[in-house]
């Protein structure tokens, strides 16, 4: 999976969460909160899927929305973070 994403900066995620998985790779969630959380999350999901990036759209218990990526290698984590933090 290539994460060389050259998109204009989109709506900013409210929180990024990174965690290790058992095999040395990582999971990454981009969380969107508030009244516009769904729209901002969906905008990112559509752009990423159009570029072939696999992610899952999740509704959280606190009514926020997340895009979940992974498992990712350390290099892929860096590229994914760059797509959200510019």
Biopython code that builds the backbone (N, CA, C, O; Angstrom):
import numpy as np
from Bio.PDB.StructureBuilder import StructureBuilder

atoms = [
    (1, "UNK", "N", (0.845, -1.165, 0.000)),
    (1, "UNK", "CA", (0.000, 0.000, 0.000)),
    (1, "UNK", "C", (0.892, 1.230, 0.000)),
    (1, "UNK", "O", (1.742, 1.387, 0.876)),
    (2, "UNK", "N", (0.702, 2.080, -0.961)),
    (2, "UNK", "CA", (1.455, 3.320, -1.021)),
    (2, "UNK", "C", (0.647, 4.429, -0.368)),
    (2, "UNK", "O", (-0.538, 4.593, -0.656)),
    (3, "UNK", "N", (1.280, 5.181, 0.501)),
    (3, "UNK", "CA", (0.591, 6.286, 1.153)),
    (3, "UNK", "C", (1.166, 7.626, 0.718)),
    (3, "UNK", "O", (1.124, 8.594, 1.477)),
    (4, "UNK", "N", (1.700, 7.691, -0.490)),
    (4, "UNK", "CA", (2.171, 8.954, -1.031)),
    (4, "UNK", "C", (0.947, 9.742, -1.458)),
    (4, "UNK", "O", (0.498, 9.628, -2.599)),
    (5, "UNK", "N", (0.412, 10.527, -0.565)),
    (5, "UNK", "CA", (-0.834, 11.233, -0.808)),
    (5, "UNK", "C", (-0.527, 12.700, -1.041)),
    (5, "UNK", "O", (0.045, 13.372, -0.183)),
    (6, "UNK", "N", (-0.911, 13.188, -2.207)),
    (6, "UNK", "CA", (-0.701, 14.588, -2.531)),
    (6, "UNK", "C", (-2.061, 15.249, -2.694)),
    (6, "UNK", "O", (-2.503, 15.533, -3.807)),
    (7, "UNK", "N", (-2.709, 15.486, -1.577)),
    (7, "UNK", "CA", (-4.007, 16.139, -1.564)),
    (7, "UNK", "C", (-3.864, 17.486, -0.882)),
    (7, "UNK", "O", (-3.017, 17.652, -0.005)),
    (8, "UNK", "N", (-4.686, 18.449, -1.279)),
    (8, "UNK", "CA", (-4.679, 19.692, -0.506)),
    (8, "UNK", "C", (-5.137, 19.398, 0.914)),
    (8, "UNK", "O", (-5.904, 18.464, 1.150)),
    (9, "UNK", "N", (-4.667, 20.188, 1.840)),
    (9, "UNK", "CA", (-5.060, 19.975, 3.236)),
    (9, "UNK", "C", (-6.572, 20.054, 3.350)),
    (9, "UNK", "O", (-7.194, 21.013, 2.892)),
    (10, "UNK", "N", (-7.148, 19.044, 3.959)),
    (10, "UNK", "CA", (-8.596, 18.997, 4.120)),
    (10, "UNK", "C", (-8.967, 19.390, 5.529)),
    (10, "UNK", "O", (-8.168, 19.985, 6.252)),
    (11, "UNK", "N", (-10.173, 19.057, 5.912)),
    (11, "UNK", "CA", (-10.596, 19.354, 7.281)),
    (11, "UNK", "C", (-9.660, 18.686, 8.286)),
    (11, "UNK", "O", (-9.253, 17.539, 8.102)),
    (12, "UNK", "N", (-9.334, 19.393, 9.318)),
    (12, "UNK", "CA", (-8.362, 18.916, 10.299)),
    (12, "UNK", "C", (-9.026, 17.934, 11.264)),
    (12, "UNK", "O", (-10.133, 18.176, 11.746)),
    (13, "UNK", "N", (-8.338, 16.826, 11.539)),
    (13, "UNK", "CA", (-8.820, 15.875, 12.547)),
    (13, "UNK", "C", (-8.662, 16.504, 13.929)),
    (13, "UNK", "O", (-7.726, 17.266, 14.171)),
    (14, "UNK", "N", (-9.576, 16.180, 14.822)),
    (14, "UNK", "CA", (-9.501, 16.699, 16.188)),
    (14, "UNK", "C", (-8.496, 15.940, 17.037)),
    (14, "UNK", "O", (-7.934, 16.485, 17.987)),
    (15, "UNK", "N", (-8.272, 14.676, 16.688)),
    (15, "UNK", "CA", (-7.327, 13.857, 17.458)),
    (15, "UNK", "C", (-6.774, 12.770, 16.550)),
    (15, "UNK", "O", (-7.499, 12.198, 15.737)),
    (16, "UNK", "N", (-5.488, 12.491, 16.696)),
    (16, "UNK", "CA", (-4.839, 11.359, 16.034)),
    (16, "UNK", "C", (-4.369, 10.408, 17.126)),
    (16, "UNK", "O", (-3.719, 10.829, 18.083)),
    (17, "UNK", "N", (-4.696, 9.130, 16.985)),
    (17, "UNK", "CA", (-4.316, 8.129, 17.976)),
    (17, "UNK", "C", (-3.528, 7.032, 17.288)),
    (17, "UNK", "O", (-3.969, 6.485, 16.277)),
    (18, "UNK", "N", (-2.363, 6.708, 17.833)),
    (18, "UNK", "CA", (-1.473, 5.686, 17.289)),
    (18, "UNK", "C", (-1.247, 4.628, 18.357)),
    (18, "UNK", "O", (-1.026, 4.965, 19.521)),
    (19, "UNK", "N", (-1.299, 3.346, 17.979)),
    (19, "UNK", "CA", (-1.050, 2.274, 18.942)),
    (19, "UNK", "C", (-0.327, 1.124, 18.260)),
    (19, "UNK", "O", (-0.514, 0.891, 17.066)),
    (20, "UNK", "N", (0.509, 0.395, 19.024)),
    (20, "UNK", "CA", (1.220, -0.758, 18.458)),
    (20, "UNK", "C", (0.307, -1.980, 18.400)),
    (20, "UNK", "O", (-0.564, -2.161, 19.251)),
    (21, "UNK", "N", (0.519, -2.812, 17.386)),
    (21, "UNK", "CA", (-0.145, -4.117, 17.326)),
    (21, "UNK", "C", (0.924, -5.185, 17.536)),
    (21, "UNK", "O", (2.115, -4.876, 17.511)),
    (22, "UNK", "N", (0.520, -6.421, 17.739)),
    (22, "UNK", "CA", (1.431, -7.485, 18.166)),
    (22, "UNK", "C", (2.585, -7.773, 17.220)),
    (22, "UNK", "O", (3.630, -8.248, 17.665)),
    (23, "UNK", "N", (2.433, -7.504, 15.945)),
    (23, "UNK", "CA", (3.458, -7.900, 14.979)),
    (23, "UNK", "C", (4.459, -6.793, 14.649)),
    (23, "UNK", "O", (5.199, -6.914, 13.673)),
    (24, "UNK", "N", (4.499, -5.720, 15.436)),
    (24, "UNK", "CA", (5.459, -4.646, 15.202)),
    (24, "UNK", "C", (4.929, -3.536, 14.316)),
    (24, "UNK", "O", (5.623, -2.546, 14.081)),
    (25, "UNK", "N", (3.722, -3.683, 13.826)),
    (25, "UNK", "CA", (3.107, -2.616, 13.044)),
    (25, "UNK", "C", (2.209, -1.782, 13.960)),
    (25, "UNK", "O", (2.163, -2.003, 15.170)),
    (26, "UNK", "N", (1.498, -0.823, 13.365)),
    (26, "UNK", "CA", (0.725, 0.139, 14.149)),
    (26, "UNK", "C", (-0.667, 0.339, 13.567)),
    (26, "UNK", "O", (-0.902, 0.134, 12.376)),
    (27, "UNK", "N", (-1.583, 0.746, 14.443)),
    (27, "UNK", "CA", (-2.904, 1.204, 14.035)),
    (27, "UNK", "C", (-2.959, 2.710, 14.219)),
    (27, "UNK", "O", (-2.286, 3.256, 15.093)),
    (28, "UNK", "N", (-3.754, 3.380, 13.403)),
    (28, "UNK", "CA", (-3.876, 4.833, 13.475)),
    (28, "UNK", "C", (-5.341, 5.211, 13.291)),
    (28, "UNK", "O", (-5.989, 4.767, 12.343)),
    (29, "UNK", "N", (-5.858, 6.028, 14.196)),
    (29, "UNK", "CA", (-7.203, 6.589, 14.073)),
    (29, "UNK", "C", (-7.098, 8.099, 13.928)),
    (29, "UNK", "O", (-6.357, 8.749, 14.666)),
    (30, "UNK", "N", (-7.837, 8.653, 12.979)),
    (30, "UNK", "CA", (-8.033, 10.095, 12.866)),
    (30, "UNK", "C", (-9.464, 10.351, 13.324)),
    (30, "UNK", "O", (-10.410, 9.866, 12.705)),
    (31, "UNK", "N", (-9.626, 11.109, 14.404)),
    (31, "UNK", "CA", (-10.933, 11.293, 15.043)),
    (31, "UNK", "C", (-11.458, 12.699, 14.755)),
    (31, "UNK", "O", (-10.734, 13.690, 14.848)),
    (32, "UNK", "N", (-12.737, 12.748, 14.403)),
    (32, "UNK", "CA", (-13.416, 14.003, 14.077)),
    (32, "UNK", "C", (-14.612, 14.146, 15.010)),
    (32, "UNK", "O", (-15.444, 13.243, 15.093)),
    (33, "UNK", "N", (-14.704, 15.276, 15.717)),
    (33, "UNK", "CA", (-15.752, 15.478, 16.714)),
    (33, "UNK", "C", (-16.630, 16.666, 16.344)),
    (33, "UNK", "O", (-16.334, 17.414, 15.411)),
    (34, "UNK", "N", (-17.703, 16.821, 17.087)),
    (34, "UNK", "CA", (-18.561, 17.990, 16.932)),
    (34, "UNK", "C", (-19.602, 17.823, 15.844)),
    (34, "UNK", "O", (-19.712, 16.777, 15.205)),
    (35, "UNK", "N", (-20.365, 18.898, 15.656)),
    (35, "UNK", "CA", (-21.476, 18.874, 14.711)),
    (35, "UNK", "C", (-21.020, 18.583, 13.287)),
    (35, "UNK", "O", (-21.765, 17.980, 12.514)),
    (36, "UNK", "N", (-19.821, 18.998, 12.932)),
    (36, "UNK", "CA", (-19.329, 18.778, 11.566)),
    (36, "UNK", "C", (-18.430, 17.548, 11.460)),
    (36, "UNK", "O", (-17.848, 17.301, 10.404)),
    (37, "UNK", "N", (-18.309, 16.777, 12.536)),
    (37, "UNK", "CA", (-17.393, 15.632, 12.534)),
    (37, "UNK", "C", (-17.661, 14.634, 11.435)),
    (37, "UNK", "O", (-16.731, 14.191, 10.761)),
    (38, "UNK", "N", (-18.923, 14.269, 11.240)),
    (38, "UNK", "CA", (-19.287, 13.299, 10.200)),
    (38, "UNK", "C", (-18.888, 13.809, 8.821)),
    (38, "UNK", "O", (-18.283, 13.073, 8.042)),
    (39, "UNK", "N", (-19.223, 15.068, 8.510)),
    (39, "UNK", "CA", (-18.917, 15.610, 7.186)),
    (39, "UNK", "C", (-17.413, 15.665, 6.939)),
    (39, "UNK", "O", (-16.946, 15.318, 5.854)),
    (40, "UNK", "N", (-16.652, 16.102, 7.950)),
    (40, "UNK", "CA", (-15.200, 16.193, 7.784)),
    (40, "UNK", "C", (-14.580, 14.815, 7.606)),
    (40, "UNK", "O", (-13.688, 14.632, 6.777)),
    (41, "UNK", "N", (-15.051, 13.848, 8.382)),
    (41, "UNK", "CA", (-14.535, 12.481, 8.293)),
    (41, "UNK", "C", (-14.876, 11.873, 6.934)),
    (41, "UNK", "O", (-14.030, 11.243, 6.298)),
    (42, "UNK", "N", (-16.105, 12.063, 6.500)),
    (42, "UNK", "CA", (-16.544, 11.512, 5.221)),
    (42, "UNK", "C", (-15.769, 12.125, 4.055)),
    (42, "UNK", "O", (-15.453, 11.431, 3.089)),
    (43, "UNK", "N", (-15.464, 13.416, 4.140)),
    (43, "UNK", "CA", (-14.686, 14.077, 3.091)),
    (43, "UNK", "C", (-13.305, 13.428, 2.949)),
    (43, "UNK", "O", (-12.850, 13.156, 1.838)),
    (44, "UNK", "N", (-12.651, 13.185, 4.077)),
    (44, "UNK", "CA", (-11.350, 12.509, 4.047)),
    (44, "UNK", "C", (-11.487, 11.088, 3.508)),
    (44, "UNK", "O", (-10.687, 10.663, 2.675)),
    (45, "UNK", "N", (-12.490, 10.354, 3.977)),
    (45, "UNK", "CA", (-12.670, 8.967, 3.547)),
    (45, "UNK", "C", (-12.830, 8.879, 2.034)),
    (45, "UNK", "O", (-12.200, 8.031, 1.401)),
    (46, "UNK", "N", (-13.652, 9.727, 1.447)),
    (46, "UNK", "CA", (-13.881, 9.689, 0.006)),
    (46, "UNK", "C", (-12.603, 9.990, -0.763)),
    (46, "UNK", "O", (-12.302, 9.319, -1.750)),
    (47, "UNK", "N", (-11.849, 10.993, -0.321)),
    (47, "UNK", "CA", (-10.603, 11.350, -1.004)),
    (47, "UNK", "C", (-9.575, 10.228, -0.894)),
    (47, "UNK", "O", (-8.897, 9.912, -1.872)),
    (48, "UNK", "N", (-9.455, 9.626, 0.285)),
    (48, "UNK", "CA", (-8.485, 8.548, 0.482)),
    (48, "UNK", "C", (-8.856, 7.312, -0.329)),
    (48, "UNK", "O", (-7.994, 6.717, -0.975)),
    (49, "UNK", "N", (-10.114, 6.922, -0.304)),
    (49, "UNK", "CA", (-10.538, 5.733, -1.049)),
    (49, "UNK", "C", (-10.406, 5.946, -2.551)),
    (49, "UNK", "O", (-10.116, 4.997, -3.280)),
    (50, "UNK", "N", (-10.612, 7.170, -3.027)),
    (50, "UNK", "CA", (-10.430, 7.470, -4.449)),
    (50, "UNK", "C", (-8.980, 7.266, -4.871)),
    (50, "UNK", "O", (-8.698, 7.002, -6.040)),
    (51, "UNK", "N", (-8.056, 7.388, -3.910)),
    (51, "UNK", "CA", (-6.637, 7.187, -4.193)),
    (51, "UNK", "C", (-6.187, 5.771, -3.859)),
    (51, "UNK", "O", (-4.997, 5.467, -3.952)),
    (52, "UNK", "N", (-7.117, 4.899, -3.471)),
    (52, "UNK", "CA", (-6.773, 3.509, -3.194)),
    (52, "UNK", "C", (-6.262, 3.238, -1.796)),
    (52, "UNK", "O", (-5.744, 2.153, -1.531)),
    (53, "UNK", "N", (-6.396, 4.208, -0.884)),
    (53, "UNK", "CA", (-5.952, 4.022, 0.498)),
    (53, "UNK", "C", (-7.084, 3.355, 1.275)),
    (53, "UNK", "O", (-8.214, 3.844, 1.293)),
    (54, "UNK", "N", (-6.766, 2.237, 1.912)),
    (54, "UNK", "CA", (-7.779, 1.515, 2.672)),
    (54, "UNK", "C", (-7.914, 2.098, 4.072)),
    (54, "UNK", "O", (-6.924, 2.312, 4.772)),
    (55, "UNK", "N", (-9.147, 2.346, 4.461)),
    (55, "UNK", "CA", (-9.443, 2.819, 5.810)),
    (55, "UNK", "C", (-10.880, 2.436, 6.131)),
    (55, "UNK", "O", (-11.680, 2.148, 5.241)),
    (56, "UNK", "N", (-11.187, 2.440, 7.419)),
    (56, "UNK", "CA", (-12.541, 2.122, 7.874)),
    (56, "UNK", "C", (-13.138, 3.353, 8.533)),
    (56, "UNK", "O", (-12.458, 4.051, 9.285)),
    (57, "UNK", "N", (-14.392, 3.616, 8.256)),
    (57, "UNK", "CA", (-15.118, 4.703, 8.891)),
    (57, "UNK", "C", (-15.886, 4.129, 10.080)),
    (57, "UNK", "O", (-16.681, 3.202, 9.921)),
    (58, "UNK", "N", (-15.649, 4.680, 11.269)),
    (58, "UNK", "CA", (-16.255, 4.161, 12.497)),
    (58, "UNK", "C", (-16.964, 5.270, 13.262)),
    (58, "UNK", "O", (-16.471, 6.397, 13.330)),
    (59, "UNK", "N", (-18.126, 4.950, 13.842)),
    (59, "UNK", "CA", (-18.765, 5.867, 14.774)),
    (59, "UNK", "C", (-18.377, 5.433, 16.181)),
    (59, "UNK", "O", (-18.516, 4.262, 16.533)),
    (60, "UNK", "N", (-17.894, 6.366, 16.980)),
    (60, "UNK", "CA", (-17.435, 6.080, 18.333)),
    (60, "UNK", "C", (-18.567, 6.267, 19.345)),
    (60, "UNK", "O", (-19.585, 6.890, 19.043)),
    (61, "UNK", "N", (-18.380, 5.724, 20.538)),
    (61, "UNK", "CA", (-19.400, 5.800, 21.584)),
    (61, "UNK", "C", (-19.717, 7.228, 22.010)),
    (61, "UNK", "O", (-20.818, 7.501, 22.488)),
    (62, "UNK", "N", (-18.755, 8.149, 21.842)),
    (62, "UNK", "CA", (-18.980, 9.547, 22.231)),
    (62, "UNK", "C", (-19.551, 10.383, 21.090)),
    (62, "UNK", "O", (-19.518, 11.612, 21.144)),
    (63, "UNK", "N", (-20.076, 9.718, 20.053)),
    (63, "UNK", "CA", (-20.668, 10.352, 18.866)),
    (63, "UNK", "C", (-19.647, 11.040, 17.970)),
    (63, "UNK", "O", (-20.028, 11.806, 17.084)),
    (64, "UNK", "N", (-18.369, 10.787, 18.177)),
    (64, "UNK", "CA", (-17.356, 11.247, 17.234)),
    (64, "UNK", "C", (-17.229, 10.194, 16.130)),
    (64, "UNK", "O", (-17.799, 9.107, 16.226)),
    (65, "UNK", "N", (-16.481, 10.530, 15.090)),
    (65, "UNK", "CA", (-16.266, 9.632, 13.952)),
    (65, "UNK", "C", (-14.775, 9.457, 13.750)),
    (65, "UNK", "O", (-14.005, 10.399, 13.940)),
    (66, "UNK", "N", (-14.358, 8.249, 13.361)),
    (66, "UNK", "CA", (-12.935, 7.957, 13.156)),
    (66, "UNK", "C", (-12.703, 7.322, 11.806)),
    (66, "UNK", "O", (-13.537, 6.576, 11.293)),
    (67, "UNK", "N", (-11.547, 7.636, 11.240)),
    (67, "UNK", "CA", (-11.006, 6.876, 10.123)),
    (67, "UNK", "C", (-9.910, 6.012, 10.709)),
    (67, "UNK", "O", (-8.967, 6.533, 11.306)),
    (68, "UNK", "N", (-10.013, 4.699, 10.551)),
    (68, "UNK", "CA", (-9.032, 3.763, 11.110)),
    (68, "UNK", "C", (-8.170, 3.208, 9.985)),
    (68, "UNK", "O", (-8.671, 2.737, 8.964)),
    (69, "UNK", "N", (-6.860, 3.276, 10.199)),
    (69, "UNK", "CA", (-5.872, 2.766, 9.256)),
    (69, "UNK", "C", (-5.080, 1.663, 9.924)),
    (69, "UNK", "O", (-4.866, 1.683, 11.136)),
    (70, "UNK", "N", (-4.647, 0.702, 9.131)),
    (70, "UNK", "CA", (-3.722, -0.266, 9.672)),
    (70, "UNK", "C", (-4.158, -1.691, 9.470)),
    (70, "UNK", "O", (-5.265, -1.986, 9.020)),
    (71, "UNK", "N", (-3.243, -2.555, 9.821)),
    (71, "UNK", "CA", (-1.948, -2.249, 10.435)),
    (71, "UNK", "C", (-0.977, -1.620, 9.427)),
    (71, "UNK", "O", (-0.973, -1.962, 8.245)),
    (72, "UNK", "N", (-0.164, -0.700, 9.928)),
    (72, "UNK", "CA", (0.794, 0.056, 9.126)),
    (72, "UNK", "C", (2.213, -0.189, 9.624)),
    (72, "UNK", "O", (2.435, -0.396, 10.817)),
    (73, "UNK", "N", (3.176, -0.164, 8.696)),
    (73, "UNK", "CA", (4.582, -0.197, 9.089)),
    (73, "UNK", "C", (4.961, 1.183, 9.625)),
    (73, "UNK", "O", (4.208, 2.143, 9.460)),
    (74, "UNK", "N", (6.108, 1.280, 10.257)),
    (74, "UNK", "CA", (6.563, 2.568, 10.782)),
    (74, "UNK", "C", (6.669, 3.600, 9.662)),
    (74, "UNK", "O", (6.313, 4.761, 9.864)),
    (75, "UNK", "N", (7.147, 3.202, 8.495)),
    (75, "UNK", "CA", (7.266, 4.131, 7.368)),
    (75, "UNK", "C", (5.884, 4.594, 6.900)),
    (75, "UNK", "O", (5.694, 5.769, 6.588)),
    (76, "UNK", "N", (4.928, 3.678, 6.851)),
    (76, "UNK", "CA", (3.571, 4.042, 6.444)),
    (76, "UNK", "C", (2.919, 4.975, 7.459)),
    (76, "UNK", "O", (2.146, 5.857, 7.085)),
    (77, "UNK", "N", (3.229, 4.784, 8.747)),
    (77, "UNK", "CA", (2.708, 5.682, 9.782)),
    (77, "UNK", "C", (3.187, 7.102, 9.514)),
    (77, "UNK", "O", (2.403, 8.048, 9.585)),
    (78, "UNK", "N", (4.467, 7.254, 9.207)),
    (78, "UNK", "CA", (5.012, 8.574, 8.914)),
    (78, "UNK", "C", (4.307, 9.237, 7.747)),
    (78, "UNK", "O", (3.989, 10.425, 7.802)),
    (79, "UNK", "N", (4.063, 8.483, 6.700)),
    (79, "UNK", "CA", (3.373, 9.025, 5.527)),
    (79, "UNK", "C", (1.926, 9.377, 5.851)),
    (79, "UNK", "O", (1.418, 10.405, 5.402)),
    (80, "UNK", "N", (1.263, 8.526, 6.629)),
    (80, "UNK", "CA", (-0.129, 8.795, 7.003)),
    (80, "UNK", "C", (-0.218, 10.050, 7.870)),
    (80, "UNK", "O", (-1.099, 10.886, 7.668)),
    (81, "UNK", "N", (0.685, 10.179, 8.828)),
    (81, "UNK", "CA", (0.677, 11.369, 9.680)),
    (81, "UNK", "C", (0.931, 12.625, 8.865)),
    (81, "UNK", "O", (0.315, 13.662, 9.113)),
    (82, "UNK", "N", (1.828, 12.542, 7.900)),
    (82, "UNK", "CA", (2.119, 13.690, 7.044)),
    (82, "UNK", "C", (0.866, 14.131, 6.292)),
    (82, "UNK", "O", (0.665, 15.324, 6.068)),
    (83, "UNK", "N", (0.017, 13.169, 5.899)),
    (83, "UNK", "CA", (-1.208, 13.509, 5.176)),
    (83, "UNK", "C", (-2.168, 14.308, 6.056)),
    (83, "UNK", "O", (-2.961, 15.097, 5.542)),
    (84, "UNK", "N", (-2.106, 14.114, 7.376)),
    (84, "UNK", "CA", (-3.005, 14.822, 8.281)),
    (84, "UNK", "C", (-2.363, 16.035, 8.929)),
    (84, "UNK", "O", (-3.073, 16.963, 9.319)),
    (85, "UNK", "N", (-1.048, 16.057, 9.055)),
    (85, "UNK", "CA", (-0.353, 17.137, 9.760)),
    (85, "UNK", "C", (0.541, 17.850, 8.759)),
    (85, "UNK", "O", (1.627, 17.368, 8.437)),
    (86, "UNK", "N", (0.090, 18.988, 8.271)),
    (86, "UNK", "CA", (0.882, 19.780, 7.316)),
    (86, "UNK", "C", (0.961, 21.201, 7.782)),
    (86, "UNK", "O", (1.583, 22.033, 7.121)),
]
sb = StructureBuilder()
sb.init_structure("model")
sb.init_model(0)
sb.init_chain("A")
sb.init_seg("    ")
for serial, (resi, resn, name, xyz) in enumerate(atoms, 1):
    if name == "N":
        sb.init_residue(resn, " ", resi, " ")
    sb.init_atom(name, np.array(xyz, "f"), 0.0, 1.0, " ", f" {name:<3s}", serial, name[0])
structure = sb.get_structure()
